[in-house]
Amino acid sequence: MMRWLLVAGVVVATVFADLLQSSAMKGEGMRRRYTMLATSVIFMALSFFSFLKLLEVAEYSFAVPATAASIVIETALASVLLKEQVGLSRWAGAACVAVGVWLVGQ
């Protein structure tokens, strides 16, 4: 149970960090961009330390594939929130990752 909570922490923090970075690069106003980037760094640090804790309670062969779930979530949010064009090959890749994460969880 603890390892899945840590996986969720890593995934959520990674997704927020990446979305903030992308938004900052597209945003206007220097102050807003720096604020978003600074917040992104905080989420990256949370992701990193959550991952280190995950490695204490789970095997590496579980931790790395399980945290790849962030790719699936980021692909969906890039399409919905950031209005990015996500091609069929990217969706297919995200589907493969989702299947892999599911297999690791079995």
C-alpha positions, 0 to 999 in steps of 0.5 A: 500500500505504501509503495502505491502511495509513493508512486502516486506522489511521484506521478502527481508531482512529475505531472505538475512539474512538467505542466508548469514548465510547459505553461511557463515556456508558453506564457507571457510576462517574465514574473509569471514565467519565473513564478511558474518555473520556481513552482515547477522546481519545487514539484520536481524536488517533491518527485525526486524525494518521493522516488528516493523513498519509493526505492527504500520500500520497493524494488527498482524493477517496480519503481521505474516502470510504475512511475512511467504512468506520468507519461500517460497522464501527461499525454492526456493533459497536454491534449486537454489543458495545453491544447497541444496536438497529440498524434496517433503514435504518441497515443499508441505509445501512451497506451503501451506504457499504460499496459506496461504499468498495469503488468508491473502492478500484477 
